[in-house]
Structures are given as structure tokens and as C-alpha cells.
């Protein structure tokens, strides 16, 4: 796809995102304002994600390697290379709360929706991080899952190689004794690179939900973190093999 077509495609996707969000925003408000309806708001979130990717003609291949038990809360942890990651995690099954940056709350309308239905964290403040883990723990106790990007943001300079994980999510999994499901977002860094250009490139997306890791089978949060990191990174390497250099030989 040429740069011109990528720009047109990017504008189309951005405009459609805004329009589709404005259309469903009143339904989000109802779910926010009616006590006990927040779960329905997050369900609308999942439908919105699936419809949106269909409307921008971007197929998402969801590969589930393990069994996801109904009514069992999980912590879903994914690599984070692109702004597209958050939208694509809407394909996660079941009721889940997203943990995102506090700066999201500043976005008009979207920030209000996110603050009320999900969890925003200011990672520069220890108190905020502690409050985030407390709220995540409460959500788990109510039977909801959690979606986190354990790298803490888009920090890698060399995708598909991740940066080391932060331990908050793994500490929570050990404390609550609930399983972690590693998630690999294989091609988002190619579809919407984090290069400041905000150009969307058409390419079928792939999302892998790996087998759950039972936190009770690990001696420490560090060991659990290392295993989760390895699973996601191996899938990234498998789906993004290094390009072989072409060798020419003289006749």
C-alpha cells in the first residue's frame, strides 16, 4: 500500500472510529448511570470492537490455544507496540476491565467512558499504582477479568522485541490465586507503527490467546513473569521471522 493510500485509509479509520463512538456513546452513558449496569457497557465495548474492525476491512484472526472457562476471571497480559492494541483487546471474551494510562481520562467523552467502565493509572505516582491494583483486585473478586500491558506502555525501540515486564499484574495474580493468559498481538506494530506518522497499513491481524498459567504453579511473581514473557516473545519471533539477506554469487 502506497503512502497516499495509507493516509486515506488512516483518515477513513479515524473518522469511522469517532462516528461509531459517538453513535454508541449514549448507550455507554445509560450503562454508566444505571447502578450495576457497567458490565453491559463493557459488553457493548466488545461488540463495538468487532464491528469496527469489520468496517475498516481489517480481519483479525483469533487463535485460542487453551480453554477459557466461563465465569472464571483471568488476567490477560499482552505485548504493547501500537495504539491499535487497546482496540484489538476488545476481542477478549468475557467481562474484562482494561487498565490504561491516566492521560486517557483527558480525551473528550472517551476519557469519561474509560474512567467509568475501566481503570486508569498514573504510573508515575506510587499511590495511583496501588489504587489501581486495589480496584483490579475488587473487579476480580466480583468475577471480572483484567486486561493489562505489562510493559507499562509503548517503550520498545525494536519491535517485535519487548521490554522487561513490570511485576504488578503478576503480584496480583499470586495474591488472588487466579490464572494469567498471555496474549500475543503479532502484527499490530506493522499495521499501525509507533513512529509518529499515525499511518495505518492494511494487513490481516493476528491475536493469540495462549494457555493459561496457573499462578499456584510458580514459586514467585518473578518466575511467573519470566514464563509469561517467554511465551509471548516466542510467538512474536515465530510470526515475525528475521528477513534473510539475499546473497549474490559471481558467475
RADAMO-V529693 format. One record per pair of residues at least 12 apart in sequence whose C-alpha atoms are under 10 Angstrom apart, sorted by the first residue. I is the first residue (numbers start at 0). J is the second residue. If there is no record, write none. Layout:
# RADAMO-V529693
I_J + I_J
This chain:
# RADAMO-V529693
0_199 + 0_200 + 0_201 + 0_202 + 1_200 + 2_198 + 2_199 + 2_200 + 3_198 + 4_198 + 4_199 + 4_200 + 4_201 + 5_197 + 5_198 + 5_199 + 5_200 + 5_201 + 6_196 + 6_197 + 6_198 + 6_199 + 6_200 + 7_198 + 7_199 + 8_55 + 8_198 + 8_199 + 8_200 + 8_201 + 9_55 + 9_191 + 9_197 + 9_198 + 9_199 + 9_200 + 9_201 + 10_197 + 10_198 + 10_199 + 11_54 + 11_55 + 11_199 + 12_51 + 12_52 + 12_54 + 12_55 + 12_56 + 12_199 + 13_55 + 13_197 + 13_199 + 15_51 + 15_54 + 15_55 + 16_47 + 16_48 + 16_51 + 16_52 + 16_54 + 16_55 + 17_109 + 19_47 + 19_50 + 19_51 + 19_54 + 20_44 + 20_47 + 20_51 + 20_108 + 20_109 + 21_108 + 21_109 + 23_40 + 23_43 + 23_44 + 23_47 + 24_40 + 24_43 + 24_108 + 24_109 + 24_112 + 26_39 + 26_40 + 26_43 + 27_39 + 27_40 + 27_41 + 27_42 + 27_43 + 27_44 + 27_111 + 27_112 + 27_113 + 27_115 + 27_116 + 28_40 + 28_108 + 28_111 + 28_112 + 28_115 + 30_43 + 30_112 + 30_115 + 30_116 + 31_111 + 31_112 + 31_115 + 31_116 + 32_115 + 36_116 + 37_94 + 37_115 + 37_116 + 37_117 + 38_93 + 38_94 + 38_95 + 38_96 + 38_116 + 38_143 + 39_94 + 39_116 + 40_94 + 40_112 + 40_115 + 40_116 + 41_89 + 41_93 + 41_94 + 41_95 + 41_96 + 41_97 + 41_112 + 41_113 + 41_116 + 41_117 + 42_89 + 42_92 + 42_93 + 42_94 + 42_95 + 43_89 + 44_86 + 44_89 + 44_90 + 44_94 + 44_116 + 45_86 + 45_87 + 45_88 + 45_89 + 45_90 + 45_91 + 45_92 + 45_93 + 45_94 + 45_95 + 46_89 + 46_90 + 47_86 + 47_89 + 47_90 + 48_85 + 48_86 + 48_87 + 48_88 + 48_89 + 48_90 + 48_91 + 49_86 + 49_87 + 49_89 + 49_90 + 51_86 + 51_87 + 52_86 + 52_87 + 52_204 + 55_201 + 56_201 + 56_202 + 56_203 + 57_190 + 57_200 + 57_201 + 57_202 + 57_203 + 57_204 + 58_201 + 58_202 + 58_203 + 58_204 + 58_205 + 59_87 + 59_90 + 59_202 + 59_203 + 59_204 + 59_205 + 59_206 + 60_203 + 60_204 + 60_205 + 60_206 + 60_207 + 61_90 + 61_91 + 61_184 + 61_204 + 61_205 + 61_206 + 61_207 + 61_208 + 62_182 + 62_183 + 62_205 + 62_206 + 62_207 + 62_208 + 62_209 + 63_182 + 63_206 + 63_207 + 63_208 + 63_209 + 63_210 + 64_207 + 64_208 + 64_209 + 64_210 + 64_211 + 65_180 + 65_208 + 65_209 + 65_210 + 65_211 + 66_208 + 66_209 + 66_210 + 66_211 + 67_92 + 67_93 + 67_180 + 67_208 + 67_209 + 67_210 + 67_211 + 68_93 + 69_92 + 69_93 + 70_93 + 70_94 + 70_142 + 70_143 + 70_144 + 71_93 + 71_139 + 71_142 + 71_143 + 71_144 + 71_177 + 71_178 + 72_93 + 72_94 + 72_95 + 72_138 + 72_139 + 72_140 + 72_141 + 72_142 + 72_143 + 72_144 + 72_145 + 72_177 + 72_178 + 72_179 + 73_93 + 73_94 + 73_95 + 73_139 + 73_142 + 73_143 + 73_144 + 73_145 + 73_146 + 73_172 + 73_176 + 73_177 + 73_178 + 73_179 + 73_180 + 73_211 + 73_212 + 74_95 + 74_96 + 74_135 + 74_139 + 74_143 + 74_144 + 74_145 + 74_146 + 74_147 + 74_168 + 74_169 + 74_171 + 74_172 + 74_177 + 74_178 + 74_179 + 74_180 + 74_181 + 74_211 + 74_212 + 75_88 + 75_91 + 75_95 + 75_97 + 75_144 + 75_145 + 75_146 + 75_147 + 75_148 + 75_149 + 75_168 + 75_178 + 75_179 + 75_180 + 75_181 + 75_182 + 75_208 + 75_209 + 75_211 + 76_88 + 76_145 + 76_146 + 76_147 + 76_148 + 76_149 + 76_150 + 76_164 + 76_168 + 76_169 + 76_179 + 76_180 + 76_181 + 76_182 + 76_183 + 76_208 + 76_227 + 76_228 + 76_231 + 77_146 + 77_147 + 77_148 + 77_149 + 77_150 + 77_180 + 77_181 + 77_182 + 77_183 + 77_184 + 77_206 + 77_207 + 77_208 + 77_227 + 77_228 + 77_231 + 78_147 + 78_148 + 78_149 + 78_150 + 78_151 + 78_152 + 78_153 + 78_158 + 78_159 + 78_160 + 78_161 + 78_162 + 78_164 + 78_181 + 78_182 + 78_183 + 78_184 + 78_185 + 78_187 + 78_228 + 78_231 + 78_232 + 78_235 + 79_147 + 79_148 + 79_149 + 79_150 + 79_151 + 79_152 + 79_153 + 79_154 + 79_155 + 79_158 + 79_159 + 79_161 + 79_162 + 79_183 + 79_184 + 79_187 + 79_188 + 80_148 + 80_150 + 80_152 + 80_153 + 80_154 + 80_155 + 80_156 + 80_157 + 80_158 + 80_159 + 80_160 + 80_161 + 80_184 + 80_185 + 80_186 + 80_187 + 80_188 + 80_189 + 80_191 + 80_192 + 80_193 + 81_152 + 81_153 + 81_158 + 81_184 + 81_186 + 81_187 + 81_188 + 81_189 + 81_190 + 81_191 + 81_192 + 81_193 + 81_194 + 81_197 + 82_152 + 82_153 + 82_187 + 82_188 + 82_191 + 82_192 + 82_193 + 82_197 + 83_184 + 83_187 + 83_188 + 83_190 + 83_191 + 83_192 + 83_193 + 83_199 + 84_148 + 84_184 + 84_186 + 84_187 + 84_188 + 84_191 + 84_206 + 85_97 + 85_98 + 85_99 + 85_146 + 85_147 + 85_148 + 87_184 + 87_187 + 87_204 + 87_205 + 87_206 + 88_146 + 88_147 + 88_182 + 88_184 + 88_206 + 89_146 + 90_206 + 91_144 + 91_146 + 91_182 + 91_206 + 91_208 + 92_144 + 93_142 + 93_143 + 93_144 + 94_138 + 94_142 + 94_143 + 94_144 + 94_145 + 95_116 + 95_117 + 95_138 + 95_139 + 95_142 + 95_143 + 95_144 + 95_145 + 95_146 + 96_113 + 96_116 + 96_117 + 96_118 + 96_134 + 96_135 + 96_138 + 96_139 + 96_143 + 96_144 + 96_145 + 96_146 + 96_147 + 97_113 + 97_114 + 97_116 + 97_117 + 97_118 + 97_119 + 97_135 + 97_144 + 97_145 + 97_146 + 97_147 + 97_148 + 98_113 + 98_114 + 98_117 + 98_118 + 98_119 + 98_120 + 98_131 + 98_132 + 98_134 + 98_135 + 98_145 + 98_146 + 98_147 + 98_148 + 98_151 + 99_113 + 99_114 + 99_117 + 99_118 + 99_119 + 99_120 + 99_121 + 99_122 + 99_131 + 99_146 + 99_147 + 99_148 + 99_151 + 99_152 + 100_118 + 100_119 + 100_120 + 100_121 + 100_122 + 100_151 + 100_152 + 101_113 + 101_114 + 101_118 + 101_119 + 101_120 + 101_121 + 101_122 + 101_123 + 101_127 + 102_119 + 102_120 + 102_121 + 103_119 + 103_120 + 104_118 + 104_119 + 104_120 + 117_134 + 117_135 + 117_138 + 117_145 + 117_146 + 118_130 + 118_131 + 118_132 + 118_134 + 118_135 + 118_145 + 118_146 + 119_131 + 120_132 + 122_151 + 122_152 + 128_167 + 129_167 + 131_167 + 132_167 + 132_168 + 132_170 + 132_171 + 133_171 + 135_168 + 135_171 + 136_171 + 136_172 + 136_174 + 136_175 + 139_171 + 139_172 + 139_175 + 139_177 + 140_175 + 144_177 + 144_179 + 145_168 + 145_179 + 146_168 + 146_180 + 146_182 + 147_167 + 147_168 + 147_182 + 148_164 + 148_165 + 148_168 + 148_182 + 149_161 + 149_162 + 149_163 + 149_164 + 149_165 + 149_166 + 149_167 + 149_168 + 149_169 + 149_224 + 149_227 + 149_228 + 150_162 + 150_163 + 150_164 + 150_165 + 150_166 + 150_228 + 151_163 + 151_164 + 151_165 + 151_166 + 151_167 + 153_193 + 154_193 + 155_193 + 156_193 + 156_194 + 158_186 + 158_187 + 158_188 + 158_189 + 158_192 + 158_193 + 158_235 + 158_239 + 159_184 + 159_185 + 159_186 + 159_187 + 159_188 + 159_189 + 159_232 + 159_234 + 159_235 + 159_236 + 159_238 + 159_239 + 159_240 + 160_231 + 160_232 + 160_233 + 160_235 + 160_236 + 161_228 + 161_231 + 161_232 + 161_235 + 162_228 + 163_224 + 163_225 + 163_228 + 164_221 + 164_224 + 164_225 + 164_227 + 164_228 + 165_221 + 165_224 + 166_220 + 166_221 + 166_223 + 166_224 + 167_220 + 167_224 + 168_220 + 168_224 + 169_214 + 169_219 + 169_220 + 169_221 + 169_222 + 169_223 + 169_224 + 169_227 + 170_214 + 170_219 + 170_220 + 170_221 + 170_223 + 170_224 + 171_214 + 171_220 + 172_212 + 172_213 + 172_214 + 172_215 + 172_220 + 172_223 + 173_213 + 173_214 + 173_215 + 173_216 + 173_217 + 173_218 + 173_219 + 173_220 + 173_223 + 174_214 + 174_215 + 174_220 + 175_214 + 175_215 + 176_213 + 176_214 + 176_215 + 176_216 + 177_211 + 177_212 + 177_213 + 177_214 + 177_215 + 178_210 + 178_211 + 178_212 + 178_213 + 178_214 + 178_215 + 178_216 + 179_209 + 179_210 + 179_211 + 179_212 + 179_213 + 179_214 + 179_223 + 179_224 + 179_227 + 180_207 + 180_208 + 180_209 + 180_210 + 180_211 + 180_212 + 180_213 + 180_227 + 181_207 + 181_208 + 181_209 + 181_210 + 181_211 + 181_212 + 181_226 + 181_227 + 181_228 + 181_229 + 181_230 + 181_231 + 182_206 + 182_207 + 182_208 + 182_209 + 182_210 + 182_211 + 182_227 + 182_228 + 182_230 + 182_231 + 182_234 + 183_205 + 183_206 + 183_207 + 183_208 + 183_209 + 183_230 + 183_231 + 183_232 + 183_233 + 183_234 + 183_235 + 183_238 + 184_204 + 184_205 + 184_206 + 184_207 + 184_208 + 184_231 + 184_234 + 184_235 + 184_238 + 185_204 + 185_205 + 185_206 + 185_207 + 185_231 + 185_232 + 185_234 + 185_235 + 185_236 + 185_237 + 185_238 + 185_239 + 186_202 + 186_203 + 186_204 + 186_205 + 186_206 + 186_235 + 186_238 + 186_239 + 187_199 + 187_200 + 187_202 + 187_203 + 187_204 + 187_205 + 187_206 + 188_200 + 189_201 + 189_202 + 189_204 + 190_202 + 190_203 + 190_204 + 205_238 + 207_231 + 207_234 + 207_235 + 208_231 + 209_227 + 209_230 + 209_231 + 209_234 + 210_230 + 211_227 + 212_226 + 212_227
